[in-house]
Each structure stands twice: as structure tokens, then as C-alpha cells.
Amino acid sequence: MRILVTGASGLLGRALMKELQACPTTEPLGLAFSRAKGGLRKVDIRSEEEVRAIMQEFKPNAVIHAAVERRPDVVEVNEERAKKVNCDATEVIGKLSAEFGAYVIFISTDYVFDGTSPPYKPSDATNPLNKYGCQKLEGEKIIRATNQNSAILRVPILYGPLETIEESAVTILVKTIRNKDKNDLIDDICTRCPTHVQDIAVVCRQMCEHWEKDPASVTQIFHWCGGELMTKYAMATTIADLFQLPHEHLRPNPVQPTGGTLRPKDCTMDRSKLEELGIGQTTTFREGMKEALAPFMTTES
């Protein structure tokens, strides 16, 4: 099965490539742009001409569309620039994947919900609080409108093997933990389900395998997330304990943050729809974080 992966140089994209390359029944081709290296192909996915050319060459059976501007604060201040990736490129991918008869998995976000009525089922009403959530919801609509042979996979905050400590909103907490000279109030009210990218990669592979056997079973909206509900403070103190780092300078903030980009309080998602298909994998936070951060713990990265 030939699978095209967009955003293949990113945190999730690299995990997807690793998972698909290790599987004897899949042949992946990764697309990237600013960080195209190794075996990745440099393609501007906003360009219909460039995407068409690579699809004509590779003839994918499936496309996993993981390319995204995922930083809510960046989307908030650079809305039009982010829209070109989150929406315009998505339209190109949806249209051309349909033209070439390819199944497409669109990676979306739990931020399409407002965080007031968890746990959220795929059928629950959406109500994004920020521009990032709005753009990803628009991307969902675009994919469904352009390719009926498609799936939406909503995922939460991700972490995993890193190129830089800043690559994940979870692992960047190490910088705060290491800054022992500054007392920090850390959000202890907004909860997340931090999820290892390898788990998402396994889910995507399994969805593609199901599509080969029973397309209708996986052309829907799905959720996948980690099994632990944690605040930012809980994540920070767990990381500190895991690596025996002092964290007396960190204090839990029981008040929901105000100002800046609005974030939902609790977007816990119901993942039973995938579990009923026998799809899923869950890495514990401590296990996944130990692997992800170990290379950085001997330096001041």
C-alpha cells in the first residue's frame, strides 16, 4: 500500500514515516518543504501543480495529511499565513486525493471543541475558541467536501522523539523546570491528554489497513488520545520527578489563564469508536516522556 505523508519532517510526520517504513505491507513517501532532507521530497502542498506531479509519479493508495501550522499563538497573529497551510493546502490535498482515488486521513485537533462538556464523542457539536481551532474545523469541512473517501482523526497535544526541546508544547516545559531562579505559576486547571506520536502513527497505519478491507468502516470522524488526563502543572512535575529535577520553584495556578490566545478547559475525547474496530495503542506519559527527553537531559538544551 503506497501512502503519501504530508508534513513528514514534523514531530508527527517523522513518527508516521518510521511506522510505515517498518511495516512490510506499506510503502510511504514523505513530503516536506522547509525541512526536506534525507529521503523526503520537497513539495509545496499549497501548489496544485506540485502535488499533482508527485501523485502522478507515486500513485498513492492513501494520503495522511499531517502538515499543519499547529501553534495556536502563531495562528492568532498570522491568521492568513497559517490559513494557507491549514485550509488552502488541505483543499489541494482533498481534491487531488479524490481525483487519484486515494483514501485520505486528515489530522485534526481537539481544539475544535470549547472544553465545556467533555468527554467529547466524534458526533458532538464543535465550537472552537481560537483561530487555530476554527481553521482546523474548516479543514475538516474541506476534506469531507472534496473527498468522500476520507477520515478525520482528531488528536490532542502531542509529544515524542524530538529534534529540539521546543518541538512539543509538552517537552518545552523542561525550560521552565530548569529555570530554578524564577518562581513560576503553572496552569493547574486546564486539562489535556498528552499523546505519544507513535500511538497516532499506529492508529493511522491501522486505519489504512482497515480501509483496504472495509472502506466504509473508516471513512468517518474519529478521536484518539492518551489515557491520562493532566494539567500543565501535572506534566511539569511528572517530568521533574522522572528526571529527579528540583521543582520547588513551580507553583500550581488554580485559576484559568486569561488574556492571550483562548484555550479550552477540558477537551478529553471519547476514543471508543476506534477501539470498537480494534484500532489503537497507548503509551504511558512516564514511559513516553522518558524516551523523548532522555537525549536532552545531559545538556542544557
Buried (B, 14 or more C-beta within 10 A) or exposed (E): BBBBBBBBBBBBBBBBBBBBEEBEEBBBBBBBBEBBEEEBBBBBBBEBEBBBEBBEEBEBBBBBBBBBBBBBEBBBEBBEEBBBBBBBBBBBBBBBBBEBEBBBBBBBBBBBBBBEEBBBEBEBEBBBBBBBBBBBBBBBEBBBEBBEBBBBBBBBBBBBBBEEBEBBBBBBBBEBBBEEEEEBEBBBBBBBBBBBBBBBBBBBBBBBBBBEEEEEBBBBBBBBBBEBBBBBBBBBBBBBEBBEBEBEEBEBBEEEBEEEBBBBEBBBBBBEBBEEBEBBBBBEBEEBBBBBBEEBBEEEB
